Amino acid sequence: MTKKTENYLLSEEDNSDKLEEPTIAYGLNGLSVNPERRYSYADYLTWADDKRRELYNGIVYELFSAPNSIHARITSNIIGVVWWFVRKRKGKCKIFHAPFDVRLPKGKETDDDKIFTVVQPDICVICDPSKIDIKGCLGAPDLIVEVQSPSTAKRDMDEKFYLYEDAGVREYWIVFPKQNAVTVFLLRENGKFDAGTAYEYETKIPVHIFDGLEIPLQELFEE
């Protein structure tokens, strides 16, 4: 991890008194969970309420469904730029935003009761149409974007970082709204993410899964 990224994370944690998303709660409003049990996607599908949850290797985490306006604006700006680029080139890649289930199986498992990781990234870009089905995405997206808040900072850099690396996500962005910055991690040939490259406000950020797309960061953070 770059030194700049470490500073961004510290800044997010130190400013949690400002307007942000509610803190994610481990535990489960309205859901009885056995802490010794490993839950599968089949279990996940039986939770018939309006709560957003993710599974990390069978452990249940509850999410809050209403990001703040800054978060929503940044995700909309990224989606708009990428969608327009793909559309102009008549590309096959599809762009999705949360809530959208991404199932990350171990190996070639496809049965619901054999899948123990399900995430809802802020944005994902999927270029293999065979991975998209009626339930969402089965397998690693090509690009995942997570927009930081104090409630998500540690999880995006720890649990999700390794889940995405292990699944084979080619490119992982972590967006830091307070700093108008983005850190990009690229999957190397050894199956591990690199140390990350930090991009700040007056620079352009290349979208590595596409040839020819560079985005001025000002466009991502503009109101």
C-alpha positions as CSV (number, residue, x, y, z in Angstrom):
1,M,0.0,0.0,0.0
2,T,1.3,3.4,-0.9
3,K,2.1,6.0,1.9
4,K,-0.5,8.3,0.4
5,T,-3.2,5.6,0.7
6,E,-2.3,5.0,4.3
7,N,-2.7,8.8,4.9
8,Y,-6.1,8.8,3.1
9,L,-7.3,6.0,5.3
10,L,-6.1,7.7,8.5
11,S,-7.9,10.9,7.4
12,E,-11.1,9.0,6.8
13,E,-11.0,7.4,10.3
14,D,-10.1,10.7,12.0
15,N,-13.0,12.6,10.5
16,S,-15.9,10.3,11.3
17,D,-17.8,13.1,13.1
18,K,-18.6,14.7,9.7
19,L,-21.5,13.7,7.5
20,E,-21.0,10.1,6.3
21,E,-22.9,6.9,5.8
22,P,-24.1,5.2,9.0
23,T,-21.6,2.8,10.5
24,I,-21.8,-0.8,9.1
25,A,-23.0,-3.1,11.8
26,Y,-21.7,-6.6,12.2
27,G,-24.7,-8.3,13.3
28,L,-27.9,-8.4,12.2
29,N,-30.9,-6.3,12.7
30,G,-33.9,-8.6,12.5
31,L,-31.8,-11.7,11.6
32,S,-30.8,-14.4,14.0
33,V,-27.2,-15.5,13.2
34,N,-25.2,-18.3,14.6
35,P,-21.6,-17.0,14.9
36,E,-20.3,-20.5,14.6
37,R,-22.0,-21.2,11.4
38,R,-20.7,-20.5,7.9
39,Y,-23.5,-19.1,5.7
40,S,-23.9,-19.7,2.0
41,Y,-25.5,-17.8,-0.9
42,A,-28.4,-20.3,-0.6
43,D,-29.0,-19.0,3.0
44,Y,-28.6,-15.4,1.8
45,L,-31.5,-15.9,-0.7
46,T,-33.8,-16.9,2.2
47,W,-33.5,-13.6,4.1
48,A,-36.7,-12.1,2.9
49,D,-36.4,-8.6,4.3
50,D,-35.2,-5.2,3.0
51,K,-31.8,-5.3,4.6
52,R,-28.6,-5.2,2.5
53,R,-26.0,-7.8,3.5
54,E,-22.8,-9.2,2.3
55,L,-21.1,-12.6,2.9
56,Y,-17.3,-12.7,3.4
57,N,-16.3,-16.4,3.4
58,G,-19.5,-17.3,5.1
59,I,-19.6,-14.4,7.7
60,V,-22.6,-12.1,7.5
61,Y,-22.2,-8.3,7.4
62,E,-25.1,-5.9,7.3
63,L,-24.9,-2.8,5.1
64,F,-26.9,0.4,5.2
65,S,-28.7,1.2,2.0
66,A,-28.5,5.0,1.8
67,P,-25.1,6.5,1.0
68,N,-24.8,10.2,1.3
69,S,-25.1,12.6,-1.6
70,I,-21.3,13.0,-2.1
71,H,-20.9,9.2,-2.4
72,A,-23.9,9.0,-4.8
73,R,-22.5,11.9,-7.0
74,I,-19.1,10.3,-7.3
75,T,-20.5,6.9,-8.3
76,S,-22.8,8.5,-10.8
77,N,-19.9,10.5,-12.4
78,I,-17.8,7.3,-12.7
79,I,-20.6,5.3,-14.2
80,G,-21.5,8.0,-16.7
81,V,-17.9,8.3,-18.0
82,V,-17.4,4.6,-18.3
83,W,-20.8,3.9,-19.8
84,W,-20.3,6.6,-22.5
85,F,-16.9,5.2,-23.4
86,V,-18.2,1.7,-23.8
87,R,-21.3,2.8,-25.7
88,K,-19.3,4.9,-28.2
89,R,-17.2,1.9,-29.0
90,K,-20.1,-0.6,-29.0
91,G,-18.3,-2.6,-26.4
92,K,-19.7,-5.7,-24.6
93,C,-18.8,-4.6,-21.1
94,K,-21.6,-3.9,-18.7
95,I,-21.6,-1.4,-15.7
96,F,-23.6,-2.0,-12.6
97,H,-23.9,-0.2,-9.3
98,A,-25.0,-1.3,-5.8
99,P,-27.2,-3.0,-4.8
100,F,-26.1,-5.7,-7.2
101,D,-25.0,-9.1,-6.0
102,V,-21.5,-10.3,-7.1
103,R,-20.9,-14.0,-6.1
104,L,-17.3,-14.9,-5.8
105,P,-17.0,-18.7,-5.7
106,K,-13.9,-20.7,-4.8
107,G,-12.8,-22.4,-8.0
108,K,-15.5,-23.4,-10.4
109,E,-18.3,-23.9,-7.8
110,T,-21.7,-22.6,-9.1
111,D,-24.2,-24.1,-6.7
112,D,-25.8,-21.6,-4.4
113,D,-25.0,-23.7,-1.3
114,K,-21.3,-23.9,-2.3
115,I,-20.8,-20.2,-2.6
116,F,-19.8,-18.3,0.6
117,T,-18.9,-14.9,-0.6
118,V,-21.4,-12.4,-2.0
119,V,-20.6,-8.7,-2.2
120,Q,-22.3,-5.5,-3.4
121,P,-19.6,-3.2,-4.8
122,D,-20.4,0.4,-5.3
123,I,-19.5,-0.1,-9.0
124,C,-18.5,-3.1,-11.0
125,V,-17.6,-3.5,-14.7
126,I,-18.1,-7.0,-16.2
127,C,-16.8,-7.7,-19.7
128,D,-17.6,-11.4,-19.9
129,P,-21.3,-11.7,-20.6
130,S,-21.4,-15.3,-19.4
131,K,-20.8,-14.2,-15.9
132,I,-24.1,-12.2,-15.8
133,D,-27.3,-14.0,-14.9
134,I,-30.7,-13.1,-13.4
135,K,-29.2,-13.1,-9.9
136,G,-26.3,-10.7,-10.7
137,C,-22.7,-11.7,-11.4
138,L,-21.1,-15.1,-10.9
139,G,-17.4,-14.7,-10.9
140,A,-14.9,-11.8,-10.7
141,P,-15.8,-8.5,-12.4
142,D,-13.0,-6.9,-14.4
143,L,-13.1,-3.6,-12.5
144,I,-14.5,-2.9,-9.0
145,V,-14.8,0.6,-7.5
146,E,-15.5,1.2,-3.8
147,V,-16.1,4.7,-2.5
148,Q,-14.7,5.3,1.0
149,S,-16.4,6.5,4.2
150,P,-15.2,6.1,7.8
151,S,-17.5,3.1,8.1
152,T,-16.0,1.2,5.2
153,A,-12.4,2.3,5.0
154,K,-10.8,-0.6,7.0
155,R,-13.0,-3.2,5.4
156,D,-12.3,-2.1,1.8
157,M,-8.6,-2.2,2.5
158,D,-8.6,-5.5,4.4
159,E,-11.3,-8.1,3.9
160,K,-12.6,-6.9,0.5
161,F,-9.1,-6.2,-0.8
162,Y,-8.1,-9.9,-0.3
163,L,-11.5,-11.2,-1.4
164,Y,-11.1,-9.3,-4.7
165,E,-7.5,-10.3,-5.1
166,D,-8.3,-14.0,-4.5
167,A,-11.2,-13.9,-6.9
168,G,-9.1,-12.5,-9.7
169,V,-10.5,-8.9,-10.1
170,R,-8.2,-7.3,-12.6
171,E,-8.5,-3.7,-11.4
172,Y,-9.7,-2.4,-8.0
173,W,-10.3,1.3,-7.3
174,I,-10.6,2.8,-3.8
175,V,-12.0,6.4,-4.0
176,F,-11.3,8.8,-1.2
177,P,-13.9,11.7,-1.4
178,K,-12.3,13.9,1.3
179,Q,-8.9,14.0,-0.5
180,N,-10.3,14.0,-4.1
181,A,-8.1,11.0,-4.7
182,V,-8.2,7.5,-6.0
183,T,-5.8,4.5,-5.4
184,V,-5.8,1.9,-8.1
185,F,-4.6,-1.7,-7.5
186,L,-3.8,-3.9,-10.5
187,L,-3.7,-7.7,-10.5
188,R,-0.3,-9.0,-11.4
189,E,0.6,-12.3,-13.2
190,N,1.2,-13.9,-9.8
191,G,-2.4,-13.4,-8.8
192,K,-1.6,-10.6,-6.3
193,F,-2.5,-6.9,-6.4
194,D,0.4,-4.5,-6.8
195,A,1.2,-1.9,-4.2
196,G,-1.3,0.5,-5.7
197,T,-0.9,3.8,-7.5
198,A,-2.4,7.0,-5.9
199,Y,-4.0,9.6,-8.3
200,E,-4.8,13.1,-7.0
201,Y,-7.1,15.8,-8.1
202,E,-5.3,17.5,-10.9
203,T,-4.2,14.3,-12.7
204,K,-5.8,11.8,-15.1
205,I,-6.6,8.3,-14.0
206,P,-6.2,5.5,-16.7
207,V,-8.9,2.8,-16.7
208,H,-6.5,-0.1,-17.3
209,I,-9.1,-2.6,-18.5
210,F,-9.8,-0.3,-21.5
211,D,-7.4,0.9,-24.1
212,G,-7.6,4.7,-24.5
213,L,-9.7,5.7,-21.5
214,E,-8.2,8.3,-19.1
215,I,-10.4,10.3,-16.8
216,P,-9.5,13.7,-15.3
217,L,-10.1,13.3,-11.6
218,Q,-11.8,16.7,-11.6
219,E,-14.6,15.1,-13.6
220,L,-15.1,12.4,-11.0
221,F,-15.4,14.8,-8.1
222,E,-17.1,17.7,-9.7
223,E,-20.6,18.7,-8.5
